[in-house]
Amino acid sequence: MSNNKKFYITTAIAYASSKPHIGNAYDIVLADMIARYKKQQGFDVFLMTGSDEHGQKIEEKAKEAGITPKEYVDNAAGTIKEVWESLNTNFDKFIRTTDQDHEKSVQKIFTKLYEQGDIYKGHYEGKYCVPCESFFTPSQLIDGKCPDCGREVIDSKEEAYFLKLSKYQDKLLEYYEQNPDFIKPDSRKNEMINNFLKPGLSDLCVSRSSFTWGIPVEFDKKHVTYVWLDALSNYITGIGYNPEGSTEQFDKLWPADLHVIGKDIVRFHTIYWPIILMALGLPLPKQVLGHPWVLVGEDKMSKSKGNVIYADELAKRFSVDAVRYYLLSEIPFTQDGTITYESFITKFNADLANTLGNLVNRSIAMTNKYFGGTVTKGESFDDFDAELINFANDTIEKYYKYMDIYHNAEAVDAVMALAKRCNKYIDETAPWALAKDESQKDRLNAVLYNLLECIRLLGIMLSPIMPDSSNSIKTQICNNDTTLKVGKSESFTVGTATPLFARIDMEKTLAEIAEEQAKIQAEKEKAENVATVAQIGIEDFAKVELTAGKIVDCEAVPKAKKLLKLTIFDGKQNRTVASGIAKFYTPEELKGKTVILVSNLKPAKLCGIESQGMILAADCGEDVKVIFLEDIEAGSKIR
């Protein structure tokens, strides 16, 4: 397929408040896969990603760090970019909302919308979530907390500018009806219509006057542009839009062909953003893909839960392609996917090492062993060959079908099914047996040719998913033909067989990870326990509940050499406490002892153990001594 059609694809820009985890990274990996696939088809592709760098949350984090907001976001944006690059993603532009041209264009957009009556000044009074940078009415809260992230909200009352969403509500609904594929999956579109458009839209707050870290409103400098008008506009400012005169690049690329975003921000991209574009008189993006989340087990990733997995660290340990493969094969189109170290290693060994790696390795090795590295397209043909060729043709059809509609997990499943079918074909044809019979030489040649031709097809189809492995396959079979059609190659002269993926020792690797996590946690606890010069009042100390607790059981944690798992009776019930004292005490030395327990400490997960408190101990040089109590009953309060 060859054409010169443009394809402009974007990711949501990452919020520059902290290092992105593997769930955040799914955006860019998915977009990169789509971009590579479109290039494979001959499209002129432009992929843009970036960082969202304004807002109250960043202003507060910078203050806590003792640096300016600009210094803070410079560091954060650099980290985001490094993580994206570590995943072998080939974006054409990384936009930052602190870029001067972006800021100037946003100011012009704000002024234009104000002057034409789509933005007006008013007052906002309501509940505000700082981390989500969102306002809510009391009825929208869940148990008095933010409905999106579950954190505490604050009362906020301030002067603000508003965008007239209600003015464009009917026009947007009409657009949905005329463009049924605008939002994918369909369930996201139904949610927008039923939960937001039909009940009626409230006008959107687009400025803030209670903090200063943002793009100043051109005609009212005590206001800064609020997050969504600033952040969403990146999709047009990043390619040269300005109300006073846009660039050739903007004229070429807009409207965007695809916005790739997480399901939690579909509302902003399919209601707020289209209305902003309508107000500017610009065409709407052709499609918005709201992908599911990547969960850790059953939970959303969160630093407070201690279950964050970072994509770049995973890539360093297991390879970039392994991370890309897992994300693109394990996240369904409509449902949340999940990741744990156990599931990652299991899939790595089954799919990459056993199925794909083994197929490539032994096919090339047999070609070298039996034919000196060269086989040709043969005449020998039987039912096993026909079945394999039909399977390969069906796989190519499925690959195009699923990749065209961004069902990447189904596409990967189809490709790996062909690899499995090739392995079955080896068992069916038994090349090692054919090699013993000189009269079967042509048959053996045909078998190995069929295998190498299917491997060539696998390399092409895996190219957008695992680019490095795809290149390795092409190098090993010495064939760069990218025609996705069975029987295209006349012959193969292969190189040296090099393993694509080596099997991972599950038990050993999990133990290493657990030890590393325990070390990080111990260093964190040590840093938190370092005395500071700052004094606290009696009311602060009174918040700490100290209770006498009796250790009724104690055991070592197999995968963490430094941790002991304590079962402590606090006078009412048993609770589990993970403590990094295994170097200094055996379980037998602790059983039956009474200790001082910090009983109102927020639970934390350490190496899979939910620790419900902390025991007090003294640092004595390189030694640590637990503080034991005598003649004091469990449950006694310590003051």
C-alpha positions as CSV (number, residue, x, y, z in Angstrom):
1,M,0.0,0.0,0.0
2,S,1.4,3.3,-0.9
3,N,-0.1,6.8,-0.6
4,N,0.9,10.2,0.5
5,K,-2.0,10.9,2.9
6,K,-1.0,12.6,6.1
7,F,-1.7,11.1,9.5
8,Y,-1.5,13.4,12.5
9,I,-1.6,11.5,15.8
10,T,-1.2,12.9,19.3
11,T,-1.0,11.6,22.9
12,A,-2.3,13.3,25.9
13,I,0.4,15.5,27.3
14,A,1.8,14.1,30.6
15,Y,1.3,16.2,33.7
16,A,4.8,17.4,34.9
17,S,4.3,16.7,38.6
18,S,6.1,13.4,38.9
19,K,7.8,10.6,37.0
20,P,5.3,8.8,34.7
21,H,4.6,5.1,35.6
22,I,3.9,2.3,33.2
23,G,0.2,3.1,33.1
24,N,1.0,6.7,31.9
25,A,3.5,5.2,29.4
26,Y,0.8,3.1,27.6
27,D,-0.4,6.3,25.9
28,I,2.9,6.9,24.0
29,V,3.6,3.2,23.3
30,L,0.1,2.7,21.8
31,A,0.4,5.9,19.8
32,D,3.9,4.9,18.6
33,M,2.6,1.5,17.5
34,I,-0.2,3.2,15.5
35,A,2.3,5.7,14.0
36,R,4.7,2.9,12.9
37,Y,1.8,0.9,11.4
38,K,0.6,3.9,9.4
39,K,4.1,4.6,8.1
40,Q,4.3,0.9,7.1
41,Q,1.2,1.6,5.0
42,G,2.8,4.6,3.3
43,F,1.2,7.5,5.3
44,D,3.1,10.7,6.0
45,V,2.9,10.5,9.8
46,F,3.4,13.2,12.4
47,L,3.3,12.1,16.1
48,M,3.2,14.7,18.8
49,T,3.5,14.2,22.6
50,G,4.6,16.5,25.4
51,S,4.1,17.7,28.9
52,D,1.5,19.8,30.7
53,E,3.4,22.2,33.0
54,H,1.1,24.7,34.6
55,G,-1.3,24.7,37.6
56,Q,-1.6,25.0,41.3
57,K,-0.3,21.5,42.0
58,I,3.0,22.3,40.4
59,E,3.2,25.6,42.1
60,E,2.9,23.9,45.4
61,K,5.3,21.1,44.6
62,A,7.9,23.6,43.5
63,K,7.5,25.5,46.8
64,E,7.9,22.3,48.8
65,A,11.1,21.6,46.8
66,G,12.4,25.1,47.4
67,I,12.8,25.9,43.6
68,T,10.9,27.9,41.1
69,P,8.0,26.3,39.2
70,K,10.0,26.7,35.9
71,E,13.0,24.8,37.4
72,Y,10.6,22.1,38.7
73,V,8.9,21.6,35.3
74,D,12.2,21.7,33.5
75,N,13.3,18.7,35.5
76,A,10.0,16.9,35.2
77,A,9.7,17.4,31.5
78,G,13.2,16.1,31.0
79,T,12.3,13.0,33.0
80,I,9.1,12.4,30.9
81,K,11.0,12.7,27.7
82,E,13.7,10.3,28.9
83,V,11.1,7.7,29.8
84,W,9.3,8.0,26.4
85,E,12.7,7.7,24.6
86,S,13.6,4.7,26.8
87,L,10.6,2.9,25.2
88,N,11.9,3.4,21.7
89,T,9.1,5.8,20.7
90,N,9.7,7.9,17.7
91,F,7.7,11.1,18.3
92,D,8.2,14.0,15.9
93,K,7.6,16.7,18.4
94,F,7.7,17.0,22.2
95,I,5.7,20.1,23.1
96,R,5.8,21.8,26.5
97,T,3.1,24.1,27.6
98,T,5.8,26.5,28.9
99,D,7.1,26.9,25.3
100,Q,6.9,30.6,24.3
101,D,5.1,30.0,21.1
102,H,2.5,27.9,22.9
103,E,2.0,30.5,25.6
104,K,1.6,33.3,23.1
105,S,-0.9,31.4,21.0
106,V,-3.0,30.4,24.1
107,Q,-3.2,34.1,25.1
108,K,-4.5,35.0,21.6
109,I,-7.0,32.1,21.7
110,F,-8.3,33.3,25.1
111,T,-8.6,36.9,23.8
112,K,-10.3,35.8,20.6
113,L,-12.9,33.8,22.5
114,Y,-13.5,36.6,25.0
115,E,-13.9,39.3,22.3
116,Q,-16.4,37.2,20.4
117,G,-18.5,36.6,23.5
118,D,-17.7,32.9,24.1
119,I,-15.8,33.7,27.3
120,Y,-17.2,35.9,30.1
121,K,-16.1,37.0,33.6
122,G,-17.9,35.6,36.7
123,H,-17.3,34.1,40.1
124,Y,-16.8,30.5,41.0
125,E,-17.7,29.0,44.4
126,G,-17.5,25.2,44.9
127,K,-15.3,22.3,45.8
128,Y,-11.9,22.0,44.2
129,C,-9.5,19.1,43.9
130,V,-5.9,20.3,43.6
131,P,-4.4,17.1,42.2
132,C,-7.0,16.8,39.5
133,E,-7.3,20.5,39.0
134,S,-11.1,20.2,38.8
135,F,-14.1,21.9,40.3
136,F,-17.1,19.9,41.6
137,T,-20.5,20.6,43.0
138,P,-21.2,19.1,46.4
139,S,-23.6,16.5,44.8
140,Q,-20.8,15.3,42.5
141,L,-18.5,14.4,45.5
142,I,-18.3,10.8,46.7
143,D,-18.2,10.6,50.5
144,G,-17.3,14.2,50.5
145,K,-14.2,13.6,48.4
146,C,-13.1,14.0,44.7
147,P,-15.1,11.6,42.5
148,D,-12.1,11.1,40.2
149,C,-9.2,10.4,42.6
150,G,-10.8,10.0,46.0
151,R,-8.7,12.8,47.7
152,E,-9.8,15.6,49.9
153,V,-11.3,18.7,48.2
154,I,-11.1,22.3,49.4
155,D,-13.6,25.1,49.3
156,S,-12.8,27.6,46.6
157,K,-14.3,30.9,45.9
158,E,-12.7,33.3,43.4
159,E,-13.2,35.5,40.4
160,A,-12.9,33.5,37.1
161,Y,-13.6,33.5,33.4
162,F,-16.0,30.9,31.9
163,L,-16.4,29.3,28.5
164,K,-20.0,29.0,27.3
165,L,-20.2,25.3,26.8
166,S,-24.0,25.4,26.9
167,K,-24.0,27.5,23.7
168,Y,-22.5,24.7,21.7
169,Q,-24.2,21.7,23.4
170,D,-26.7,21.0,20.6
171,K,-24.2,21.5,17.9
172,L,-21.8,19.0,19.5
173,L,-24.6,16.4,20.0
174,E,-25.4,16.8,16.3
175,Y,-21.7,16.2,15.4
176,Y,-21.8,13.0,17.4
177,E,-24.8,11.8,15.4
178,Q,-23.2,12.7,12.1
179,N,-19.8,11.2,13.0
180,P,-20.5,7.9,14.8
181,D,-16.8,6.9,14.9
182,F,-15.7,10.2,16.5
183,I,-15.3,8.5,19.9
184,K,-14.0,5.0,20.4
185,P,-14.8,2.7,22.0
186,D,-18.6,3.3,21.6
187,S,-19.1,2.9,25.3
188,R,-17.2,6.1,25.9
189,K,-19.5,8.0,23.5
190,N,-22.6,6.7,25.2
191,E,-21.2,7.8,28.6
192,M,-20.6,11.4,27.3
193,I,-24.1,11.6,25.8
194,N,-26.0,10.2,28.8
195,N,-23.9,11.6,31.6
196,F,-23.0,15.0,30.4
197,L,-24.7,16.3,27.2
198,K,-28.3,15.2,27.8
199,P,-28.4,16.4,31.4
200,G,-27.0,19.8,30.2
201,L,-23.5,21.3,30.3
202,S,-22.4,23.8,32.9
203,D,-20.1,26.6,31.6
204,L,-16.4,25.8,32.0
205,C,-14.0,27.7,34.3
206,V,-11.1,28.7,32.1
207,S,-9.1,31.0,34.4
208,R,-7.9,31.2,38.0
209,S,-6.9,34.1,40.1
210,S,-5.9,32.3,43.3
211,F,-2.4,31.3,42.1
212,T,0.1,32.6,39.5
213,W,1.8,29.7,37.8
214,G,0.0,29.7,34.5
215,I,-0.3,31.7,31.2
216,P,-1.4,35.2,32.1
217,V,-4.7,36.4,30.5
218,E,-3.6,39.0,28.0
219,F,-6.1,41.7,29.0
220,D,-6.5,40.8,32.7
221,K,-3.1,40.0,34.3
222,K,-4.4,38.9,37.7
223,H,-5.9,35.9,36.0
224,V,-4.0,32.9,34.5
225,T,-5.4,30.5,31.9
226,Y,-6.9,27.4,33.6
227,V,-5.6,24.0,32.8
228,W,-7.9,22.7,30.0
229,L,-7.9,25.7,27.7
230,D,-4.1,25.7,28.1
231,A,-3.4,22.0,27.9
232,L,-5.9,21.0,25.2
233,S,-4.7,23.8,22.9
234,N,-1.3,22.1,22.5
235,Y,-2.7,19.9,19.7
236,I,-3.0,23.0,17.5
237,T,-0.4,25.4,18.9
238,G,2.2,22.6,18.6
239,I,1.8,22.5,14.8
240,G,1.7,26.3,14.4
241,Y,-1.8,27.5,15.1
242,N,-2.3,31.1,16.1
243,P,-5.6,33.1,15.6
244,E,-3.5,35.9,14.1
245,G,-1.9,33.7,11.5
246,S,-1.1,30.0,11.3
247,T,1.7,28.1,9.7
248,E,1.8,25.8,6.6
249,Q,2.4,22.9,8.9
250,F,-0.9,23.6,10.7
251,D,-2.8,23.8,7.4
252,K,-1.3,20.5,6.3
253,L,-1.8,18.5,9.5
254,W,-5.1,19.8,11.0
255,P,-7.5,18.3,11.7
256,A,-5.8,15.6,13.8
257,D,-6.6,12.1,12.6
258,L,-6.4,10.6,16.1
259,H,-6.1,11.7,19.7
260,V,-4.8,8.8,21.9
261,I,-5.8,9.4,25.5
262,G,-6.7,7.5,28.7
263,K,-10.4,6.8,29.5
264,D,-10.3,9.2,32.5
265,I,-9.9,12.3,30.3
266,V,-12.4,11.4,27.5
267,R,-14.8,14.1,28.8
268,F,-12.2,16.9,28.3
269,H,-11.3,15.7,24.8
270,T,-14.7,15.0,23.5
271,I,-16.7,17.8,25.1
272,Y,-14.5,20.7,26.1
273,W,-12.0,20.4,23.3
274,P,-14.5,20.1,20.4
275,I,-16.4,23.1,21.8
276,I,-13.2,25.2,22.0
277,L,-12.5,24.2,18.3
278,M,-16.1,25.1,17.3
279,A,-15.8,28.5,19.0
280,L,-12.5,29.0,17.1
281,G,-14.2,28.0,13.8
282,L,-11.8,25.1,13.3
283,P,-12.6,21.5,12.2
284,L,-12.8,18.8,14.9
285,P,-10.3,15.9,15.2
286,K,-11.4,12.9,13.2
287,Q,-11.3,10.5,16.1
288,V,-10.6,10.2,19.8
289,L,-9.4,6.9,21.2
290,G,-10.1,6.6,25.0
291,H,-8.0,3.5,26.0
292,P,-8.4,1.6,29.2
293,W,-6.1,1.8,32.3
294,V,-3.2,-0.5,33.2
295,L,-3.8,-1.7,36.7
296,V,-1.4,-3.4,39.2
297,G,-3.4,-6.6,40.1
298,E,-6.8,-5.1,40.8
299,D,-5.7,-1.6,41.8
300,K,-5.0,1.6,40.0
301,M,-1.3,2.6,40.3
302,S,-0.6,5.0,43.1
303,K,2.5,6.1,45.0
304,S,0.4,6.2,48.2
305,K,-0.4,2.5,47.7
306,G,3.2,1.6,47.0
307,N,2.3,-0.3,43.9
308,V,3.9,1.8,41.2
309,I,5.9,0.1,38.4
310,Y,8.0,2.3,36.2
311,A,8.3,1.5,32.5
312,D,11.9,2.6,32.0
313,E,13.0,0.4,35.0
314,L,11.1,-2.5,33.6
315,A,12.7,-2.0,30.2
316,K,16.2,-2.0,31.7
317,R,15.5,-5.3,33.5
318,F,13.6,-7.2,30.8
319,S,14.2,-5.3,27.5
320,V,12.3,-2.5,25.7
321,D,10.5,-4.8,23.3
322,A,9.3,-7.0,26.2
323,V,7.7,-4.0,27.8
324,R,6.1,-2.8,24.6
325,Y,4.9,-6.4,23.8
326,Y,3.3,-6.8,27.2
327,L,1.5,-3.4,27.1
328,L,0.2,-3.9,23.5
329,S,-0.8,-7.5,24.0
330,E,-2.3,-7.4,27.5
331,I,-4.5,-4.3,27.4
332,P,-7.9,-5.0,25.8
333,F,-9.7,-2.4,23.7
334,T,-12.5,-1.8,26.1
335,Q,-11.5,-3.2,29.5
336,D,-8.7,-2.4,31.9
337,G,-5.5,-4.5,31.6
338,T,-3.4,-5.6,34.5
339,I,0.3,-6.0,35.2
340,T,2.3,-7.7,38.0
341,Y,5.9,-8.9,37.9
342,E,4.6,-12.5,37.9
343,S,2.3,-12.0,35.0
344,F,5.0,-10.1,33.0
345,I,7.5,-12.9,33.5
346,T,5.0,-15.6,32.7
347,K,4.0,-13.9,29.4
348,F,7.6,-13.2,28.6
349,N,8.6,-16.8,28.9
350,A,5.6,-18.3,27.2
351,D,5.2,-15.9,24.2
352,L,8.6,-14.3,23.6
353,A,11.1,-16.9,24.7
354,N,9.3,-20.2,24.1
355,T,7.0,-19.4,21.1
356,L,8.7,-16.7,19.0
357,G,12.3,-16.9,20.1
358,N,12.4,-20.7,19.9
359,L,10.8,-20.7,16.4
360,V,13.3,-18.2,15.0
361,N,16.3,-19.8,16.6
362,R,15.7,-23.4,15.6
363,S,14.5,-22.6,12.1
364,I,17.7,-20.6,11.3
365,A,19.8,-23.2,13.1
366,M,18.3,-26.1,11.0
367,T,18.8,-24.1,7.7
368,N,22.5,-23.6,8.6
369,K,22.9,-27.3,9.6
370,Y,21.1,-29.0,6.8
371,F,21.7,-26.6,3.8
372,G,24.7,-24.5,4.7
373,G,22.4,-21.5,5.3
374,T,20.5,-21.3,2.0
375,V,17.1,-22.6,1.0
376,T,15.0,-21.9,-2.1
377,K,11.3,-21.7,-2.9
378,G,10.5,-25.4,-3.6
379,E,8.0,-27.4,-5.6
380,S,7.3,-30.0,-2.8
381,F,3.9,-29.3,-1.4
382,D,1.5,-31.3,0.9
383,D,-1.5,-30.8,3.2
384,F,0.7,-29.5,6.1
385,D,2.1,-26.8,3.8
386,A,-1.4,-25.8,2.6
387,E,-2.7,-25.5,6.1
388,L,0.3,-23.3,7.2
389,I,0.0,-21.1,4.1
390,N,-3.8,-20.7,4.6
391,F,-3.1,-19.9,8.3
392,A,-0.5,-17.2,7.3
393,N,-2.9,-15.6,4.8
394,D,-5.7,-15.5,7.4
395,T,-3.3,-14.0,9.9
396,I,-2.4,-11.2,7.4
397,E,-6.1,-10.4,7.0
398,K,-6.7,-10.3,10.7
399,Y,-3.6,-8.2,11.2
400,Y,-4.9,-5.5,8.9
401,K,-8.4,-5.7,10.2
402,Y,-7.4,-5.3,13.9
403,M,-4.6,-2.7,13.4
404,D,-6.9,-0.5,11.2
405,I,-9.4,-0.2,14.2
406,Y,-6.7,-0.1,16.9
407,H,-7.5,-3.4,18.4
408,N,-3.9,-4.0,19.2
409,A,-4.3,-6.9,21.7
410,E,-6.3,-8.9,19.1
411,A,-3.7,-8.0,16.4
412,V,-0.9,-9.3,18.6
413,D,-2.9,-12.5,19.4
414,A,-3.3,-13.2,15.7
415,V,0.4,-12.7,15.0
416,M,1.5,-14.9,17.9
417,A,-1.0,-17.6,16.8
418,L,0.9,-17.8,13.5
419,A,4.2,-18.3,15.5
420,K,2.5,-21.1,17.4
421,R,1.2,-22.6,14.2
422,C,4.7,-22.6,12.8
423,N,6.0,-24.5,15.8
424,K,3.2,-27.0,15.3
425,Y,4.2,-27.3,11.6
426,I,7.8,-28.2,12.8
427,D,6.3,-31.0,14.9
428,E,4.1,-32.2,12.0
429,T,6.9,-32.2,9.4
430,A,9.8,-33.3,11.7
431,P,12.7,-31.8,9.7
432,W,15.3,-33.7,11.8
433,A,13.7,-37.0,10.5
434,L,13.6,-35.7,6.9
435,A,17.3,-34.8,7.1
436,K,18.2,-38.5,7.6
437,D,16.8,-39.4,4.3
438,E,18.6,-38.1,1.2
439,S,15.5,-38.6,-1.0
440,Q,13.6,-36.2,1.2
441,K,16.0,-33.3,0.6
442,D,13.6,-31.3,-1.5
443,R,10.9,-31.8,1.0
444,L,13.2,-30.6,3.8
445,N,14.1,-27.6,1.7
446,A,10.4,-26.7,1.2
447,V,9.7,-27.1,4.9
448,L,12.5,-24.8,6.0
449,Y,11.6,-22.3,3.2
450,N,8.0,-22.2,4.5
451,L,9.2,-21.6,8.0
452,L,11.5,-18.8,7.0
453,E,8.9,-17.2,4.9
454,C,6.4,-17.2,7.8
455,I,9.1,-15.8,10.1
456,R,9.7,-13.0,7.5
457,L,5.9,-12.2,7.7
458,L,6.1,-12.3,11.5
459,G,8.9,-9.8,11.5
460,I,6.9,-7.4,9.3
461,M,3.8,-7.6,11.4
462,L,5.7,-7.3,14.7
463,S,7.6,-4.2,13.4
464,P,5.2,-1.6,14.9
465,I,5.0,-3.6,18.2
466,M,8.6,-4.7,18.8
467,P,10.8,-2.8,16.4
468,D,14.1,-4.0,17.7
469,S,13.1,-7.7,17.6
470,S,11.7,-7.2,14.1
471,N,15.0,-5.8,12.9
472,S,16.8,-8.7,14.6
473,I,14.6,-11.1,12.7
474,K,15.3,-9.4,9.4
475,T,19.0,-9.4,10.1
476,Q,19.1,-13.1,11.0
477,I,17.1,-14.2,7.9
478,C,19.0,-11.7,5.8
479,N,15.8,-10.5,4.2
480,N,14.5,-6.9,4.2
481,D,11.5,-7.5,1.9
482,T,8.5,-5.8,3.7
483,T,5.8,-7.2,1.3
484,L,3.1,-8.7,3.5
485,K,2.3,-11.5,1.2
486,V,3.0,-15.2,1.4
487,G,5.5,-16.7,-1.0
488,K,7.1,-13.3,-2.0
489,S,10.7,-14.5,-1.3
490,E,12.4,-16.7,-3.9
491,S,15.1,-17.9,-1.5
492,F,16.7,-17.3,1.9
493,T,20.4,-17.2,2.9
494,V,20.3,-16.9,6.7
495,G,22.9,-15.6,9.1
496,T,23.8,-16.8,12.6
497,A,21.0,-17.8,14.9
498,T,20.9,-15.4,17.9
499,P,18.4,-15.9,20.7
500,L,15.8,-13.1,20.6
501,F,14.7,-13.6,24.2
502,A,16.3,-15.7,27.0
503,R,14.0,-17.4,29.5
504,I,13.7,-15.6,32.9
505,D,14.1,-17.5,36.1
506,M,10.9,-16.5,37.9
507,E,11.8,-17.3,41.5
508,K,15.3,-15.7,41.3
509,T,14.1,-12.6,39.6
510,L,11.2,-12.0,42.0
511,A,13.5,-12.4,44.9
512,E,15.9,-9.8,43.4
513,I,13.0,-7.4,42.9
514,A,11.7,-7.9,46.4
515,E,15.2,-7.3,47.9
516,E,15.6,-4.1,45.9
517,Q,12.1,-2.9,47.0
518,A,12.9,-3.6,50.6
519,K,16.2,-1.7,50.4
520,I,14.4,1.3,48.8
521,Q,11.8,1.2,51.6
522,A,14.4,0.9,54.3
523,E,16.2,3.9,52.9
524,K,13.0,5.8,52.8
525,E,12.1,5.0,56.4
526,K,15.6,6.0,57.5
527,A,15.3,9.3,55.7
528,E,11.9,9.9,57.3
529,N,13.2,9.0,60.7
530,V,16.2,11.4,60.6
531,A,15.7,14.1,63.2
532,T,15.3,17.6,61.9
533,V,15.9,21.0,63.5
534,A,12.2,21.9,63.2
535,Q,10.3,21.7,66.5
536,I,6.7,20.4,66.8
537,G,4.0,21.4,69.2
538,I,2.4,19.1,71.8
539,E,-0.7,18.9,69.5
540,D,1.4,17.3,66.7
541,F,2.9,14.8,69.1
542,A,-0.5,13.9,70.5
543,K,-1.5,12.7,67.0
544,V,0.8,9.8,67.3
545,E,-0.7,6.8,69.1
546,L,1.8,4.6,70.9
547,T,0.5,1.3,72.2
548,A,2.1,-1.6,74.0
549,G,1.9,-4.7,71.7
550,K,2.9,-8.3,72.2
551,I,4.6,-10.2,69.4
552,V,2.6,-13.4,69.2
553,D,4.3,-14.7,66.0
554,C,7.2,-13.8,63.8
555,E,8.5,-15.2,60.6
556,A,11.1,-14.4,57.9
557,V,10.0,-13.0,54.5
558,P,11.5,-15.4,51.9
559,K,11.9,-12.9,49.1
560,A,13.3,-10.1,51.3
561,K,16.4,-10.7,53.4
562,K,16.0,-7.6,55.6
563,L,12.3,-8.0,56.5
564,L,10.5,-9.9,59.3
565,K,6.8,-10.4,59.4
566,L,5.5,-9.7,62.9
567,T,2.1,-10.6,64.2
568,I,1.4,-8.2,67.1
569,F,-1.5,-8.3,69.6
570,D,-2.5,-4.6,70.4
571,G,-4.9,-5.4,73.2
572,K,-7.9,-5.8,70.9
573,Q,-6.7,-7.7,67.8
574,N,-3.7,-9.1,66.0
575,R,-2.2,-6.9,63.3
576,T,0.6,-7.5,60.8
577,V,3.8,-5.4,60.9
578,A,6.7,-5.7,58.4
579,S,9.9,-4.5,60.0
580,G,13.4,-4.3,58.5
581,I,15.2,-5.9,61.5
582,A,16.0,-9.4,60.1
583,K,19.7,-8.6,60.2
584,F,19.6,-8.0,64.0
585,Y,17.0,-10.5,65.4
586,T,15.8,-14.0,64.7
587,P,12.0,-14.7,64.9
588,E,12.6,-16.8,68.0
589,E,14.3,-13.9,69.8
590,L,11.2,-11.7,69.3
591,K,8.3,-14.1,69.9
592,G,6.6,-13.3,73.2
593,K,8.3,-9.9,73.6
594,T,6.3,-6.7,74.2
595,V,7.2,-3.7,72.1
596,I,6.1,-0.1,71.5
597,L,3.8,0.0,68.5
598,V,2.9,3.1,66.4
599,S,-0.7,2.0,66.1
600,N,-2.3,4.8,63.9
601,L,0.3,4.7,61.1
602,K,-1.2,4.6,57.6
603,P,-0.9,1.0,56.2
604,A,1.9,0.5,53.7
605,K,2.6,-2.4,51.4
606,L,6.1,-3.9,51.7
607,C,7.0,-6.8,49.4
608,G,3.4,-7.8,49.2
609,I,2.8,-7.6,52.9
610,E,0.3,-4.9,54.2
611,S,2.1,-3.5,57.2
612,Q,-0.3,-2.0,59.8
613,G,2.0,-0.1,62.0
614,M,5.7,0.3,63.1
615,I,7.6,-0.7,66.1
616,L,10.1,1.6,67.9
617,A,13.8,0.8,67.9
618,A,17.0,2.7,68.6
619,D,19.9,3.2,66.1
620,C,23.1,2.2,68.0
621,G,25.9,2.8,65.5
622,E,25.6,0.0,63.0
623,D,23.4,-1.9,65.3
624,V,19.6,-1.6,65.8
625,K,18.0,-2.4,69.1
626,V,14.2,-2.9,69.5
627,I,12.8,-1.2,72.6
628,F,11.2,-4.0,74.7
629,L,8.8,-3.4,77.6
630,E,8.5,-5.4,80.8
631,D,5.4,-5.9,83.0
632,I,3.2,-3.9,80.7
633,E,0.1,-5.4,79.2
634,A,-0.6,-5.3,75.5
635,G,-3.0,-2.5,74.6
636,S,-1.6,-0.1,77.3
637,K,-1.4,3.4,75.9
638,I,2.1,5.0,76.1
639,R,2.2,8.8,76.6
